[in-house]
């Protein structure tokens, strides 16, 4: 059996899944008891519920193209700022992923300014 992905590898897989709108890949890295906290989702629990939210969000915004800054790892937490390109908008956010045994158990997304794409 392969070792679980590192926290950085999990976050890189997250970017790949979001860009490709691959909800199955996203689900594979979200723990069954995952918690998502964000201005758009509120407080959601459960990997299935969170993937459903992502599906609706990505459809509403015509997909996503995250442009993350440097990833900083602190134990099992990966934090970074990202310009999340959604349709005609760029959302400036800060993401904090908690990863345990190769899966995201908690994701807190802090919303900054939203601007129109140049």
Steps between C-alpha positions, in 0.01 A plus 500: 500500500635842405570764762237774519573822312683774686301811591664691210416219255138505620474876440660465156241231421230741618618762246505240225147382586357853522655609170369188325165513684572137588260442789601133534864599551392770745291247692798265521697753707210619719453301821152369573484724808665804339395850607493800264473855631462785252292806428345324200426165664454602861586201719463171312578151625557178309707429191194425284324825599814703437557346155136577415560862602815514282308359204234771526757775563716399203196474273371842611837666432587311183785312669803624688864568439680544833832686499654420840789682656773310683370206702602505865485179700475493878480134603180371345369846406564660160428873467524739206347801331337440164342699220207277412387580147126431462342610174540877472612540862817449701443411865793576730488235772714332761463124540594286799491124439531247782610165358498170685599166346492642148157663521371848575322501836450877525512784250456860608475754217525866593357734237678819401408747228329392179599686186420480133754331275717749317 
